[in-house]
Amino acid sequence: MDRKKNHYFYIVIGYIGTFLIMIAGIRYILIIDDVIGRGLITFGLIFILSSFRFMESKFLTVKESRIVNWSFFSVTAIIFAIGFTYV
């Protein structure tokens, strides 16, 4: 049981790190307006998220994977909705 909790911890930490990289990239793109940086950030995030999907498929069941994905995207949508209403 303790080993399974360890997998959850690292998956959540990985998604939080990806989210922070995404926010930093968006801030950088809005301030600098860099076209090449935009592409690099996009492909970097795609590669990181695909590696997380692979780890999820190895460590989590289908139901657990759906719960993780749904909660991550829900929290991201709520943060962006709040952020866009105040900008």
Secondary structure, DSSP 8 states (H G I E B T S, - for coil): -HHHHHHHHHHHHHHHHHHHHHHHHHHHHHHH--HHHHHHHHHHHHHHHHHHHHHHHHHS-HHHHHHHHHHHHHHHHHHHHHHHH--
